[in-house]
Amino acid sequence: MTSVIDSLTVRQLQTEAARVLASGQGFGNHELVQFNQAAHHDSHAWYCSVIAWYVSKYGDLPSRTGPGTAVKLLLDANHDL
């Protein structure tokens, strides 16, 4: 799954990470600290860390499985407004 994460564009990383955060499922301060430590002042690495955590918990990207699929992003090109 790391290769899938590595192949995402910056915008895709941002939207997948947004789905994780907006779902509000299964993470708290401990995980946020973990993400911040893994990617100190590096937003690209931070997005990857958030998504990798979600994938390890739910098995796939937030747009494909788990509570992230219920999140509707305002500027999501994957659904009609």
C-alpha angles and dihedrals in degrees: 000000000000089000089054091052091046090052094056120104119240090257091051090050090051094050094045091049090047089055090053093050095042093050089063091202126140102347135093142157093311092059093044089054089048091052092047092050092048092052110027106185093342113111094185091056090043092056090048091049093051093048093045089052091052092047091051089053101040104020101240145036118305091246090058108039146011128018092328090074090067092058114101113199118207094228097036111139090201097074137044120252 
